Amino acid sequence: MKLEGKKVGFAMTGSFCTFKSTIPKIRLLVEKGADVVPIMSFNAYSLDTKFGKAQDFIDEIENITKKKIIHTITDAEPIRT
């Protein structure tokens, strides 16, 4: 599948133990030319856990995608398919 120019919504929820293995998948999508829109649930965006600090994950994802993470209902409302 060609990803060049495709918009991909990538949502992360509370499965914190998967974050470190999931973030490289975001990078791969971007490298393949996808326009990745990062989305995180309230808990994923807000909670520090034994798997890492929320802000560290936020910084890394925003650095990869060059976009602010959608993390509120208000921000998510304009999303269309």
ChimeraX attribute file (.defattr): number of C-alpha atoms within 10 A of each C-alpha:
attribute: neighborCount
match mode: 1-to-1
recipient: residues
	/A:1	3
	/A:2	8
	/A:3	14
	/A:4	13
	/A:5	11
	/A:6	13
	/A:7	13
	/A:8	15
	/A:9	15
	/A:10	14
	/A:11	15
	/A:12	20
	/A:13	14
	/A:14	14
	/A:15	9
	/A:16	18
	/A:17	12
	/A:18	12
	/A:19	16
	/A:20	12
	/A:21	9
	/A:22	12
	/A:23	15
	/A:24	13
	/A:25	12
	/A:26	20
	/A:27	18
	/A:28	12
	/A:29	19
	/A:30	18
	/A:31	14
	/A:32	14
	/A:33	15
	/A:34	20
	/A:35	19
	/A:36	21
	/A:37	19
	/A:38	22
	/A:39	21
	/A:40	18
	/A:41	16
	/A:42	15
	/A:43	15
	/A:44	22
	/A:45	21
	/A:46	14
	/A:47	13
	/A:48	15
	/A:49	11
	/A:50	7
	/A:51	11
	/A:52	14
	/A:53	14
	/A:54	16
	/A:55	13
	/A:56	10
	/A:57	17
	/A:58	18
	/A:59	13
	/A:60	13
	/A:61	20
	/A:62	14
	/A:63	12
	/A:64	19
	/A:65	19
	/A:66	15
	/A:67	13
	/A:68	14
	/A:69	21
	/A:70	20
	/A:71	19
	/A:72	13
	/A:73	10
	/A:74	8
	/A:75	11
	/A:76	12
	/A:77	9
	/A:78	8
	/A:79	9
	/A:80	5
	/A:81	5
